[in-house]
Amino acid sequence: MKKLALAAALSAAASTAFAGSYAKDDVIIEAPVIVEETAQASSSAGIIVPLILLAVVIAVAASE
């Protein structure tokens, strides 16, 4: 009876010892995908600054 209890205790201990283990070669870690959103400027913002600079250049040329 003692041998049966000892065998049951050892088998229970052995099964819990390997429950959380994994094979080192089987683990595949994939790189995370990073999506970066670009800032969307309005279409008029790209034309306002050059128009202001052009107006300044024309005003300077007209004043001379």
A tleap script that builds the chain and sets N, CA, C and O, in Angstrom:
source leaprc.protein.ff14SB
mol = sequence {
  NMET LYS LYS LEU ALA LEU ALA ALA ALA LEU
  SER ALA ALA ALA SER THR ALA PHE ALA GLY
  SER TYR ALA LYS ASP ASP VAL ILE ILE GLU
  ALA PRO VAL ILE VAL GLU GLU THR ALA GLN
  ALA SER SER SER ALA GLY ILE ILE VAL PRO
  LEU ILE LEU LEU ALA VAL VAL ILE ALA VAL
  ALA ALA SER CGLU
}
set mol.1.N position { 0.814 -1.185 0.000 }
set mol.1.CA position { 0.000 0.000 0.000 }
set mol.1.C position { 0.865 1.258 0.000 }
set mol.1.O position { 0.537 2.250 -0.650 }
set mol.2.N position { 1.991 1.201 0.750 }
set mol.2.CA position { 2.875 2.355 0.798 }
set mol.2.C position { 3.521 2.596 -0.562 }
set mol.2.O position { 3.724 3.742 -0.962 }
set mol.3.N position { 3.839 1.530 -1.261 }
set mol.3.CA position { 4.454 1.684 -2.581 }
set mol.3.C position { 3.476 2.322 -3.569 }
set mol.3.O position { 3.867 3.126 -4.415 }
set mol.4.N position { 2.219 1.959 -3.452 }
set mol.4.CA position { 1.203 2.529 -4.338 }
set mol.4.C position { 1.022 4.027 -4.068 }
set mol.4.O position { 0.890 4.823 -4.998 }
set mol.5.N position { 1.017 4.395 -2.795 }
set mol.5.CA position { 0.892 5.807 -2.430 }
set mol.5.C position { 2.130 6.587 -2.872 }
set mol.5.O position { 2.017 7.717 -3.346 }
set mol.6.N position { 3.303 5.988 -2.717 }
set mol.6.CA position { 4.552 6.626 -3.136 }
set mol.6.C position { 4.587 6.784 -4.653 }
set mol.6.O position { 5.024 7.821 -5.153 }
set mol.7.N position { 4.141 5.791 -5.378 }
set mol.7.CA position { 4.112 5.875 -6.842 }
set mol.7.C position { 3.121 6.945 -7.294 }
set mol.7.O position { 3.401 7.681 -8.240 }
set mol.8.N position { 1.976 7.039 -6.635 }
set mol.8.CA position { 0.986 8.055 -6.990 }
set mol.8.C position { 1.524 9.458 -6.693 }
set mol.8.O position { 1.310 10.381 -7.479 }
set mol.9.N position { 2.207 9.618 -5.589 }
set mol.9.CA position { 2.768 10.922 -5.228 }
set mol.9.C position { 3.870 11.323 -6.201 }
set mol.9.O position { 3.942 12.484 -6.603 }
set mol.10.N position { 4.711 10.403 -6.577 }
set mol.10.CA position { 5.795 10.705 -7.519 }
set mol.10.C position { 5.256 11.024 -8.912 }
set mol.10.O position { 5.767 11.919 -9.585 }
set mol.11.N position { 4.238 10.303 -9.340 }
set mol.11.CA position { 3.676 10.581 -10.665 }
set mol.11.C position { 2.962 11.929 -10.683 }
set mol.11.O position { 2.995 12.635 -11.690 }
set mol.12.N position { 2.316 12.290 -9.574 }
set mol.12.CA position { 1.663 13.599 -9.497 }
set mol.12.C position { 2.705 14.709 -9.491 }
set mol.12.O position { 2.504 15.741 -10.131 }
set mol.13.N position { 3.793 14.521 -8.795 }
set mol.13.CA position { 4.857 15.526 -8.753 }
set mol.13.C position { 5.533 15.657 -10.113 }
set mol.13.O position { 5.893 16.760 -10.524 }
set mol.14.N position { 5.704 14.552 -10.803 }
set mol.14.CA position { 6.363 14.594 -12.109 }
set mol.14.C position { 5.481 15.260 -13.153 }
set mol.14.O position { 5.989 15.963 -14.026 }
set mol.15.N position { 4.169 15.054 -13.082 }
set mol.15.CA position { 3.287 15.652 -14.084 }
set mol.15.C position { 3.187 17.164 -13.893 }
set mol.15.O position { 3.071 17.894 -14.877 }
set mol.16.N position { 3.229 17.653 -12.650 }
set mol.16.CA position { 3.170 19.094 -12.433 }
set mol.16.C position { 4.507 19.757 -12.742 }
set mol.16.O position { 4.545 20.949 -13.047 }
set mol.17.N position { 5.586 19.016 -12.671 }
set mol.17.CA position { 6.896 19.594 -12.963 }
set mol.17.C position { 7.026 19.925 -14.451 }
set mol.17.O position { 7.722 20.876 -14.806 }
set mol.18.N position { 6.383 19.172 -15.309 }
set mol.18.CA position { 6.475 19.393 -16.747 }
set mol.18.C position { 5.265 20.129 -17.316 }
set mol.18.O position { 5.182 20.316 -18.530 }
set mol.19.N position { 4.342 20.543 -16.483 }
set mol.19.CA position { 3.109 21.143 -16.980 }
set mol.19.C position { 3.350 22.467 -17.687 }
set mol.19.O position { 2.706 22.743 -18.699 }
set mol.20.N position { 4.259 23.290 -17.183 }
set mol.20.CA position { 4.454 24.598 -17.778 }
set mol.20.C position { 5.686 24.706 -18.648 }
set mol.20.O position { 6.025 25.808 -19.078 }
set mol.21.N position { 6.357 23.632 -18.921 }
set mol.21.CA position { 7.597 23.705 -19.691 }
set mol.21.C position { 7.293 23.802 -21.181 }
set mol.21.O position { 6.183 23.496 -21.617 }
set mol.22.N position { 8.279 24.227 -21.951 }
set mol.22.CA position { 8.128 24.324 -23.396 }
set mol.22.C position { 9.463 23.983 -24.043 }
set mol.22.O position { 10.523 24.097 -23.428 }
set mol.23.N position { 9.384 23.578 -25.255 }
set mol.23.CA position { 10.602 23.284 -26.000 }
set mol.23.C position { 11.178 24.598 -26.496 }
set mol.23.O position { 10.445 25.422 -27.042 }
set mol.24.N position { 12.456 24.808 -26.321 }
set mol.24.CA position { 13.097 26.081 -26.655 }
set mol.24.C position { 13.028 26.385 -28.148 }
set mol.24.O position { 12.898 27.548 -28.530 }
set mol.25.N position { 13.111 25.386 -28.981 }
set mol.25.CA position { 13.128 25.597 -30.429 }
set mol.25.C position { 11.735 25.832 -31.008 }
set mol.25.O position { 11.618 26.300 -32.141 }
set mol.26.N position { 10.693 25.524 -30.270 }
set mol.26.CA position { 9.342 25.659 -30.792 }
set mol.26.C position { 8.761 27.057 -30.621 }
set mol.26.O position { 7.697 27.351 -31.167 }
set mol.27.N position { 9.434 27.913 -29.881 }
set mol.27.CA position { 8.901 29.243 -29.606 }
set mol.27.C position { 9.249 30.166 -30.766 }
set mol.27.O position { 10.419 30.328 -31.112 }
set mol.28.N position { 8.221 30.773 -31.364 }
set mol.28.CA position { 8.411 31.711 -32.463 }
set mol.28.C position { 7.858 33.055 -32.011 }
set mol.28.O position { 6.669 33.188 -31.725 }
set mol.29.N position { 8.735 34.042 -31.952 }
set mol.29.CA position { 8.319 35.375 -31.534 }
set mol.29.C position { 8.312 36.259 -32.765 }
set mol.29.O position { 9.347 36.465 -33.400 }
set mol.30.N position { 7.145 36.780 -33.100 }
set mol.30.CA position { 7.027 37.641 -34.268 }
set mol.30.C position { 7.183 39.094 -33.850 }
set mol.30.O position { 6.773 39.490 -32.759 }
set mol.31.N position { 7.774 39.871 -34.723 }
set mol.31.CA position { 7.962 41.287 -34.447 }
set mol.31.C position { 6.604 41.997 -34.490 }
set mol.31.O position { 5.765 41.678 -35.333 }
set mol.32.N position { 6.391 42.940 -33.600 }
set mol.32.CA position { 5.110 43.660 -33.612 }
set mol.32.C position { 5.018 44.591 -34.823 }
set mol.32.O position { 6.017 45.148 -35.279 }
set mol.33.N position { 3.820 44.740 -35.319 }
set mol.33.CA position { 3.578 45.623 -36.451 }
set mol.33.C position { 3.248 47.009 -35.909 }
set mol.33.O position { 2.302 47.176 -35.139 }
set mol.34.N position { 4.036 47.996 -36.316 }
set mol.34.CA position { 3.833 49.361 -35.846 }
set mol.34.C position { 3.317 50.189 -37.010 }
set mol.34.O position { 3.972 50.310 -38.045 }
set mol.35.N position { 2.141 50.753 -36.824 }
set mol.35.CA position { 1.519 51.579 -37.862 }
set mol.35.C position { 1.583 53.021 -37.399 }
set mol.35.O position { 1.050 53.368 -36.344 }
set mol.36.N position { 2.237 53.859 -38.192 }
set mol.36.CA position { 2.357 55.262 -37.843 }
set mol.36.C position { 1.462 56.074 -38.754 }
set mol.36.O position { 1.558 56.006 -39.979 }
set mol.37.N position { 0.591 56.843 -38.127 }
set mol.37.CA position { -0.305 57.674 -38.915 }
set mol.37.C position { 0.395 58.985 -39.247 }
set mol.37.O position { 1.023 59.610 -38.393 }
set mol.38.N position { 0.273 59.381 -40.491 }
set mol.38.CA position { 0.891 60.626 -40.904 }
set mol.38.C position { -0.058 61.775 -40.642 }
set mol.38.O position { -1.277 61.627 -40.735 }
set mol.39.N position { 0.508 62.913 -40.315 }
set mol.39.CA position { -0.312 64.095 -40.074 }
set mol.39.C position { -0.780 64.629 -41.419 }
set mol.39.O position { 0.025 64.837 -42.327 }
set mol.40.N position { -2.064 64.845 -41.541 }
set mol.40.CA position { -2.619 65.308 -42.801 }
set mol.40.C position { -2.853 66.810 -42.716 }
set mol.40.O position { -3.694 67.279 -41.949 }
set mol.41.N position { -2.103 67.548 -43.507 }
set mol.41.CA position { -2.286 68.991 -43.553 }
set mol.41.C position { -3.388 69.299 -44.557 }
set mol.41.O position { -3.607 68.561 -45.518 }
set mol.42.N position { -4.061 70.386 -44.313 }
set mol.42.CA position { -5.104 70.767 -45.256 }
set mol.42.C position { -4.462 71.238 -46.553 }
set mol.42.O position { -3.296 71.633 -46.567 }
set mol.43.N position { -5.205 71.197 -47.619 }
set mol.43.CA position { -4.643 71.546 -48.919 }
set mol.43.C position { -4.313 73.033 -49.016 }
set mol.43.O position { -3.414 73.420 -49.763 }
set mol.44.N position { -5.026 73.859 -48.275 }
set mol.44.CA position { -4.772 75.301 -48.346 }
set mol.44.C position { -3.539 75.701 -47.542 }
set mol.44.O position { -2.949 76.747 -47.812 }
set mol.45.N position { -3.131 74.885 -46.550 }
set mol.45.CA position { -1.984 75.237 -45.719 }
set mol.45.C position { -0.688 75.204 -46.519 }
set mol.45.O position { 0.249 75.937 -46.202 }
set mol.46.N position { -0.620 74.387 -47.528 }
set mol.46.CA position { 0.590 74.295 -48.324 }
set mol.46.C position { 0.740 75.421 -49.329 }
set mol.46.O position { 1.826 75.601 -49.880 }
set mol.47.N position { -0.297 76.174 -49.582 }
set mol.47.CA position { -0.244 77.241 -50.580 }
set mol.47.C position { -0.220 78.627 -49.952 }
set mol.47.O position { 0.190 79.588 -50.604 }
set mol.48.N position { -0.653 78.750 -48.698 }
set mol.48.CA position { -0.743 80.065 -48.060 }
set mol.48.C position { 0.636 80.683 -47.843 }
set mol.48.O position { 0.842 81.852 -48.170 }
set mol.49.N position { 1.570 79.930 -47.307 }
set mol.49.CA position { 2.903 80.470 -47.014 }
set mol.49.C position { 3.608 80.933 -48.285 }
set mol.49.O position { 4.152 82.037 -48.278 }
set mol.50.N position { 3.637 80.173 -49.365 }
set mol.50.CA position { 4.276 80.693 -50.578 }
set mol.50.C position { 3.579 81.928 -51.141 }
set mol.50.O position { 4.243 82.816 -51.676 }
set mol.51.N position { 2.251 82.000 -51.029 }
set mol.51.CA position { 1.541 83.186 -51.514 }
set mol.51.C position { 1.889 84.428 -50.700 }
set mol.51.O position { 2.034 85.516 -51.258 }
set mol.52.N position { 2.023 84.272 -49.388 }
set mol.52.CA position { 2.412 85.401 -48.543 }
set mol.52.C position { 3.826 85.852 -48.896 }
set mol.52.O position { 4.087 87.051 -49.001 }
set mol.53.N position { 4.738 84.901 -49.078 }
set mol.53.CA position { 6.109 85.266 -49.461 }
set mol.53.C position { 6.135 85.959 -50.812 }
set mol.53.O position { 6.888 86.916 -50.996 }
set mol.54.N position { 5.340 85.502 -51.749 }
set mol.54.CA position { 5.275 86.129 -53.063 }
set mol.54.C position { 4.734 87.547 -52.960 }
set mol.54.O position { 5.221 88.451 -53.640 }
set mol.55.N position { 3.723 87.746 -52.109 }
set mol.55.CA position { 3.166 89.084 -51.917 }
set mol.55.C position { 4.184 90.026 -51.291 }
set mol.55.O position { 4.244 91.201 -51.653 }
set mol.56.N position { 4.987 89.522 -50.352 }
set mol.56.CA position { 6.033 90.342 -49.733 }
set mol.56.C position { 7.088 90.725 -50.749 }
set mol.56.O position { 7.531 91.873 -50.777 }
set mol.57.N position { 7.502 89.776 -51.593 }
set mol.57.CA position { 8.512 90.068 -52.623 }
set mol.57.C position { 7.976 91.089 -53.627 }
set mol.57.O position { 8.706 91.988 -54.043 }
set mol.58.N position { 6.730 90.960 -54.013 }
set mol.58.CA position { 6.136 91.925 -54.947 }
set mol.58.C position { 6.026 93.301 -54.314 }
set mol.58.O position { 6.258 94.314 -54.975 }
set mol.59.N position { 5.665 93.341 -53.011 }
set mol.59.CA position { 5.558 94.639 -52.322 }
set mol.59.C position { 6.917 95.313 -52.192 }
set mol.59.O position { 7.018 96.532 -52.332 }
set mol.60.N position { 7.952 94.543 -51.930 }
set mol.60.CA position { 9.300 95.110 -51.829 }
set mol.60.C position { 9.763 95.601 -53.187 }
set mol.60.O position { 10.370 96.668 -53.285 }
set mol.61.N position { 9.486 94.837 -54.241 }
set mol.61.CA position { 9.916 95.248 -55.580 }
set mol.61.C position { 9.151 96.492 -56.044 }
set mol.61.O position { 9.704 97.331 -56.756 }
set mol.62.N position { 7.915 96.609 -55.653 }
set mol.62.CA position { 7.102 97.767 -56.073 }
set mol.62.C position { 7.507 99.021 -55.318 }
set mol.62.O position { 7.365 100.130 -55.833 }
set mol.63.N position { 8.015 98.854 -54.091 }
set mol.63.CA position { 8.379 100.047 -53.300 }
set mol.63.C position { 9.713 100.629 -53.721 }
set mol.63.O position { 10.006 101.767 -53.352 }
set mol.64.N position { 10.511 99.937 -54.447 }
set mol.64.CA position { 11.829 100.451 -54.844 }
set mol.64.C position { 11.776 101.204 -56.088 }
set mol.64.O position { 12.803 101.699 -56.553 }
savepdb mol mol.pdb
quit
